[in-house]
Amino acid sequence: MSEVKWIKITTTMFEDEKIDFIDSLPDADAILIIWVKLLTLAGKCNQSGYIFLTESIPYTDEMLAHKFRRPINTVRFALETFDKMGMIQLSEQGVFISNWDKHQNIEGLDKIREQTKRRVADHRKKQKQLSDGNVTSNATVTHGNATDIDLEVDIDKEKIIILTTEEDLFFQALQLIKDYPFDREKDFEMYKKLKERYPQLDLVEFIKDWSTYKIDKPLTNKCNPRSQINTSCKKHIEWGRNLRGESEPIPKFKEPTKTVIR
């Protein structure tokens, strides 16, 4: 869903009968802006006209109202109007722009989509290796029985942090994110704060989702990734995503690990 920088909007757009009808409605300007924003969002998603936050999270009207900075009632009215006029289709998969292939450079978008699929496939392969314990980080790994206790000891005046299995997987996922400014002590403190603030969130599954999302929305020098992670945790709680079951324990792996971070 990345690298799509443009979509086609014809110079005769406002001569279209549907657009002309919308122009006569109350809040016509706002509705038309929403239509253009939907088109550009569909271009960014680059999924043949489908619009969603991720492949498993479709946009709701509330989410679109927040993204477009428009009143929720205006967004709902616009979506209902577009749906009735056959301009979009609403389904569990999200919003779908009708006749998308008639208006866009399909060949160019297909090339970008294939490139994105390859990048995502490579990333998921690394994630699978991570889950299977086949990816090693820069930390020193020793085998043992993992616990839920965080230990810090002073050996030879060097700070050593012993990680549980879940913490180890979280750290390894962070290091797979392109341009992430990994810092052992800072990220260990971040993990502890996230664990305290969002105990119902499965942080390992969350960070895997977030790292996949960052393939399409890469980090820049100006952003604060740790702040982004905290904000995304809040959003995932709101959306009910990556939550633990009421009695769900930390996932068990074939061979638990303890990771010592110097």
Beta strands, then each sheet from edge to edge (+ up, - down):
strand 1: 50-54
strand 2: 57-58
strand 3: 88-91
strand 4: 94-97
strand 5: 140-143
strand 6: 151-155
strand 7: 158-163
strand 8: 257-261
sheet 1: 2+ 1- 4+ 3-
sheet 2: 5+ 8- 7+ 6-
end
